[in-house]
Amino acid sequence: MNNILYFSATYYKRMSHQISTKAEIHPDAIIGKNVVIESFAKIDRNVAIGDGTWVASNAIIYEGAKIGTNCKIFPGAVISAIPQDLKFKGEASFVEIGDNTVIRESATINRGTAAKSITKIGNNSLLMAYSHVAHDCIIGDFCILANGVQVAGEVEIDDWSIIGGMSTIHQFCRIGKHTMISGMSGVLSDVPPFVKAAGIPVVYQGINYVGLKRREFSKEEIDNIHNLYRVIYQEKYNTSQAVEYIENSLEDSPQKTEILTFIKSSKRGIIKRFNQKSLDKYNNHAEEDY
């Protein structure tokens, strides 16, 4: 979004036929070049929209939103509404959406709270219809949230993650890079990088082999990731023992660094491999959060 030439909305409406006279646009909104805003869309004050972005009929962009270039915002989407958080006291907060990102019908993205002040969506991401991103979330680049995905507050989803339709993600959870979460899943703990996960609650289902291959990871890199997770999920180690073994016994690699850094920084703990004991533990953990 750097080096974009902006015009005031009032000036741009005079100079271009791409903004409908039936759209409601605050005169202080900042509109880039070649922006299309259709009938009955609403653009509030303190909003910036980058070059080439399309805003469909009946989309609403409230104050505090900064939207990148060449985005597509479909009918009924609501961006930067105040958070659904009782702790919110009207403090200044924001939503930032990167370039080339698509927000489909009736998706909602809430602005931040005093916790972080901002909700961020990265570049080249896709939020499908009826998905919801709550306050203070950080969604990376090239992420896909399928239809009806519900993301609670202060969740972090790293680059190239795919979240299957109708899945829910508990507040404060983290999802690592290149992950695949199956549809209709419930995420209660952190999901480390490069894995597949499914279930309620989600459990480890293996590495995201297809996704990694599509993104041109080499066979050596994929085998390395598999060996790292074999130690974590298939050997008779707890998580801290597995981390210690990997640190001391396995060859260094970017994938090793990515996985160990994620696990060490986890506050909620990482997902487990399925067994009845872990399922009971997760259910008790979820009840304690409320």
N, C-alpha and C positions, 0 to 999 in steps of 0.2 A: 504493500500500500504506500510505499515511499514514492515521492516525486510525482504524485497525481495532481493534475491541475483541476481545482475545484471552482465551481461557480455557486453563487447563492441560488436557492430554489426559485426565487422570484425572477431573477435574471434568466435562468435557464428556461422557465416556462414561456418567456417571451421569445426566446431564440429557437426553441425546438418544438416540434409537433409530437415528440415521443413521450411527453408527459401529458396525461389526460387532464383536461380542465375539470373533470369530475373527481380527480384525486384530491385528498385533503393533505396539504403539505405545509408545514410550518415555514414561515419566511426565513427563519434562521437556519434551517436545515442546509447541509452542504452536499451538493449533488455533483458527481463527476460527469465527464463527457460521455455521450451516447448511452445514457441511462434511459431505460424504459420504465415508466410508472403508469400502470393501467388504472382504469376507472375504479373509484371507491376504495383504493388503497389509502392508508393513512401513514404519513411520515411525521413524527413528532419533532420537537425542538432538540437540539444537541444530538443530532444524528448526522453521520457522514456516510455517504454511499459512493463507492469507487466506480471508475469508468466501466462502461459496458454491462453493468448489472441490470437485471430484469426483475421488477417487482410486480407481481400479478394482482389482479382485482381482489379486493377484500383482504389483502395481507396488511398487517399492522406492525409498524416498527416504532416502538416507544423510545423515549429519550434515553441517551446513554449508549446507543448502538453505533458501532463503527464497522462498516461492511466493506469487504475488499472488492477487487475488480472481477468482472465477469461471473458474478454469482447469479444464481437463479432462485427466486423466492416465490413459491407457488401460492395459490389462493388459500386463504384461511390461516396461513402461518402467522404466529405472533412472536415477535422478537423483542427482547429487553423489557418485558413486563416485570413488575416488582416480584421479588421472590416469594414463594409460598412457605415462608419461615416466620414464625411468631416472634423471633428475636429481631427481625428487621424493623428498624425505627426510622426509615426514610432517608438513611444516609446515602450520599452520592455513590453510585456504583455503575458498572458498565457491562456491556457485551461486546466482544470483538470477534469478528468472523473473517477468516482469511480469504484468499483469492480462489476463484473457480469452485466454490462450494455450493452445493444444491440443498435447499431446504424445501421439502415437499409439503403436500397439502396438510394443513392443520397441525404441523409440527410446532412445538413451543420451546423457546429458549429463554430462561429467566436470567435477569442480571444478577450481579454479585451482592454480597452483604459485607458487613464490617470484617468478616473473617478473611477474605482475600480481595474483596472489592470488584472482582471481575470474573466473568464467565468467558472462556475462550474456546472457539472452534477453529481448527487449523485450515490449511489449504487443501483443496481437492477432495474434500470429504462429502459424504452424502448422508443426510438425515431424512429417512423415508417418512411417509405419512403417519401422523399421530404419534411420532416419537416425541419424547420430552427430555430436555436437559435442564436440570435444576441449577440453583445458585452455586456459583464458585467452582463449577466443573471446568476441567481442562480436557478437551478432546483434541487429539493430534491430527497430523496430516494423513490423507488417504484412508480415513476411517469410514466405515459404513455402519450406521445404525438402522436396522431394518424396521419394517412397519410395527408401530406400537411399542418399541423399546422404551422403557422408563428408567431414567438415570437420576438417582437421588443426589442430594447436595454434596459438594466437595469430592466428587469422584474424579479420578484421573484415568483417561484411556489413551494409551500411547499409540504411535503411528502404525498404520496398516492393520489395525484391529477391525474385526467384523463381529458384530453383535446380532445374533439371529432374532427374528421377529417375536414380539410379545415377551421378551426377556426383561427381567428387572435387575437393577444393580443397587445394592445397599449403599447408604451414605458412607463416605470415607474410603470406599474400596478403590483399589488400583488394578488396572489391567495392562499388562506389558505389551511390548511390540509384537506384531505378527501373530496375534492370537485369533482363535476362532471359537466363539461361544455359540453353542447350538441354540436354535429357537426354543422358546418357552422354558428358558432356564432361569434360575435364581442365584445371583452372585452374592454371597455373604462374606467372602474373604478375598484376598488378593490373588489374581491369576497371573502367574509369571510369564515371561516372554516365550514365544515360539510354540505354544501348546494349543491343543484342542480341549475344550471343557464342555460339559453338559450335565443337566440334571437340576433338581431342587433339593438341596443346594448343589451347585456345580461341583463336579469332581474331575480329576485329571483323566483324560481319555487318550492320551498319546501326544506326540508332537504334531504340529500343523504341517504335515509333509507336503500336501498339495499346495497350500499357500506359499510355503518356502520355495518349492520348485518353480511355481509361477513367477516368483520374484527373483528368480535366477540365483538362488543360493546354490553353491556347488555341492556335489555329492559328498565331498569331504566335510564341508560345513554342516550339512544335514546329519551326517553320521556322527559328527562331534556333538551336536545338540542332542541327538538320541542317546549317546553314551552318558552325557551329563544328567539327563533326566532318568536314565536307568538307575543311576546311583541314588537319586533323590526319591524315586517312587517305587523301585523294584527291589532294591537291596534292603536289608533289615536294619536300616538306620533311621533315627528320627531326623528332623530337618537340620538341627545344629550339627549332628554327627556327619550328615551327608555333606554339609558345607565344608566342614573341617577336612573330610576325606578328599573332596574335590580340590580344595586349595593346596593340599600337600601332595597329592598323588597324580593329578591329571595335568596334562600339558596346558599352558596358557593359550588363550585364544580370545578374540573379541566376543564370541558367544559365551564363553566362560565368564568373562568380566561382566557382561550384560546380565546374565542370570544371577550371579552371586551378588552383584550390587543391588539388584531388585529385591532379592530375598532378605539381605541384611537390613535393608531400609523399610521392610514391611512392618507395619504396626498392628495389622489385623491378623497376620499369619497368612501363609499361602494355602491354596486349596489342597485337599488330600486325594489320594486314590480311594476309590469306593470301598467301604466296608460298613457294616451295621454300627460298629462302635463310633466311627467318625460321623456317621449320619446323626446319631443321637447327640453327639457333642455339638454339632453344628446347630441342631434344633434348639438345644439349651442355650447356646450362645446367642442365637437370634432373639429368643424370648427375653434375655437379659438386656438387650439393647433398647427395650421399650418399657 
